[in-house]
Amino acid sequence: MTVTIGRRELLAAFGGAAVAWPLAGRAQQSAMPVIGVVSGQSSDTEARNTAAFRKALNENGYIEGENVTVQYHWVEGQYDRLPVLMADLVRRRVAVIATTGSVPAALAAKAATATIPIVFGAGDDPVKLGLVASFARPGGNATGINFLNLEVTAKRLRLLHELVPKAVRIAVLVNPANATSAESTLRAVQEAAPAIGLQTQVLNATTIAEIDAVFAGFAREHPDALFLAGDAFFLDRRVQFATLTARDRIPATGNESPFVKAGGLMSYGTDLAETFRQVGNYTGRVLKGEKPAELPVLQSTKFEFVLNLQTAQALNIEVPPSVLSIADEVIE
């Protein structure tokens, strides 16, 4: 039997298809898994690291915008935003929460959900933090990468001492709003300082004004050097720190290279681009069906020591050849 379709019916059929195709496209797009990436820092600070995360996703077969949606959330050191942010990610049932290098974000994610997979980057022992049951078998909904923050902090202090051997009185600045980082930094510094003959003074800052107030206090009691705790807010204020330390002629160390590139003297810490890559790799593997409970927590093996020779010269610091030879990057 032959069925004849009139012009009107044909146009109606094509018109229906024209409506259906975009709807189908939207349905397919909404069905893509969503990754909620939460960073304690700002987007400009994390550009290089985010590229490493994205590359690792690609290597696992996930292309952003094609078969996976990635939603980036930059907390910029405002840790009080984390509970509401995590609750929103849980409410929207994202496929994975990836917290890239922020212990407060990892803890907030763990507090918000026991079911959505979490891939973290953490500078402190994830077992002690309650993120996992053990390194080998995490056992819950979270796994990730550990930075070995205690050991790294102690080594950074020793490098500062080798670079500025005449510095004895060290001001240690922490952010109480990032309690885990503040506590681990103080513990490591207070253990390492006496062994190399250093005296430490602990100072707090959680706002721009409080940073200014700390430096105003240096006019009365000038430290020989400044040691910044690893903290997203501090890193985002790196230009402020570089300006103030140059003005007051204070050698300063942070734990990430952007601090040095802004004008700080030196940094030593985990290669965060590599950490982001590992978080991206684990995120891709979880999307493919592997369970966080069975993915062992990895430990960082790449660290970088970055030195700003321009700043050293401005401060009349003669860099020992032994220190210069081990620098991974030298800014001249």
Buried (B, 14 or more C-beta within 10 A) or exposed (E): EEEEEEEEEEEEEEEEEEEEEEEEEEEEEEEBBBBBBBBBBBEEBBEEBBBBBBBBBBEBEBEBEEBBBBEBBBBBBBBEBBEEBBBEBBEEEBBBBBBBBBBBBBBBBBEBBEEBBBBBBBBBBBBEBEBBBEBEBBBBBBBBBBBBBBEBBBBBBBBBBBBBEEBBEBBBBBBEBBBBBBBBBBBBBEEBBEEBEBEBEBBBBBEEEBBEEBBEBBEEEEBBBBBBBBBBBBBBBBEBBBBBBBEBEBBBBBBBBBBBBBBBBBBBBBBBBBBBBBBBBBBBBBBEEBBBBEBEBBEBEEBBBBBBBEBBEEBEBEBEEEBEEEBBEBBE
